[in-house]
Amino acid sequence: MIKMILFRKFRVLILMVFLVACTMHIMIDLLPKLEKRAAGAESGDGGCQCAHHPGGEAQGWGKQRARSAAEAGWPNKHTLRILQDFSNEPSSNLTSHSLEKNTAAGDRAESLRRAGPSAGKAGEHKPLIGDASGGRTVPAHGVSRLSALFEQPLYKVDLPSLTDDDTLFNVNTDIRFYPRATGNQGWHNEEGNEEEDEFSPTGEVTAESYPNWLRFHIGINRYELYSRHSPVLDALLKDLVTQRITSVAMKSGGTQLKLIMTFQNYGQALFKPMKQTREQETPPDFFYFSDFERHNAEIAAFHLDRILDFRRVPPVAGRLVNMTREIRDVTRDKKLWRTFFISPANNVCFYGECSYYCSTEHALCGKPDQIEGSLAAFLPDLNLAKRKTWRNPWRRSYHKRKKAEWEVDQDYCDEVKQTPPYDRGTRLLDVMDMTIFDFLMGNMDRHHYETFEKFGNDTFIIHLDNGRGFGKHSHDELSILVPLSQCCRLRKSTYLRLQLLAKEEYKLSSLMEESLLRDKLTPILIQPHLQAMDRRLRLVLQVLAGCIEKEGHVNVVEEDLVDTATHRSPGHR
């Protein structure tokens, strides 16, 4: 009898513990909402843009979050839209927040179909890239080296005339563009002029009123992501630094934490936070696949790609982000929000969720709540412009002991040349361009690449995900150059530009230094990294000289500087 009573009491105790645990779990989930409701009844400086003290924020965490949410306007299912995508995976536009998994690509597609014919000429009267520099100017040593470089004939080669098949988006000329599904925030009004009429007197929206991210997307074609002197590019870089961030979510997939940031004009960018200082080198005992991703490498890669005249890296700009106001207070991602904490040094920190390096031991901490990061503009959503992912023929094994086939077979390139799409067109030449690009940065992490599906095999390779570049400046990883030494093929325009950048008056390190001065986070690279690029450029030219000596100039250097009126190969740049 006594045993039965004790047994029943034990069952009642277990049930009570279970009920208490359930109640606590529900209260934790409801706490942010309750605090938001309570804060709504209070009067406060919700619009204050002053710096926060992290010690004080720890006490009023929920209230500040609620005020910021009310200020930004908590989006409903009609206004919450993921419009673009950046990564390698078809499902990469999904985030860890359920609301942001359902995109409004249909509205976006209709918007593009309704764009007027002036969209292709968007932004012809915008200021140039200097406006994105925050008032900084290039070194006053006479004429700008960068400007002089872009005046060279090699940087003025015209593209073939574009047809509808050569542009990523075909603009319908007889349907008006109507930016519906944008709520009351007319995204075409980027200057914040609320008194400006929504439409022109004719009832049409001009191309200049499109948001810069949309103008960038409309300008993508078979040969380039953006034109050489595109004013849209300069305006977009400025937007990445100045546009108000309205929501933040973690990007799904990947080994390290990356954030998807949405701006007031519905543009989006991929944010890679600072993990290492400029001076930190990758330890020599680190494998390439366990290295940190560097935000400054993403920024420098964009500038290097532009100087090489590839124009295959989406626009990237550095930004100093307030972790409290611009990440924690605007995120709808509970998993991200719950990882914020105050460090023993009284700094705001968070770590998010990812495969590696997402723990309190690898937390990202501000000073006290300011953190650097790179913002890479999204490419068009995969629902609007599909991309094909290709395995890099010279992909590494990503194993501590095994070697890839190309590392042990000296005739490996002969096999590649007989395999589509490398057996025709310019795809092999594009891989050689990418090889040189990666070697100059020291990037060993190029396992896949992407192309726009619409253009088939006759288009350029998009140079995405460059965060593992610029990790070492005291060592040159010659294995990155194996594709070039095995194949001994390169387009003439690239070869001549490399020779030009090896000259003292157009020294690559000097051009990079000048170009990077325009970024808000300058200096982006320390001098040893800049000097390493000059050294590596000489090594590339030495490999090419050996190829030419062995196989002859005509068999190594592929002619592509021809009359663009009669040739339509993407190699003719």
Disulfide bonds with the S-S distance in Angstrom:
Cys48-Cys50 2.32
Cys349-Cys365 2.02
Cys354-Cys358 1.91
Cys413-Cys487 1.82
Cys488-Cys547 2.12
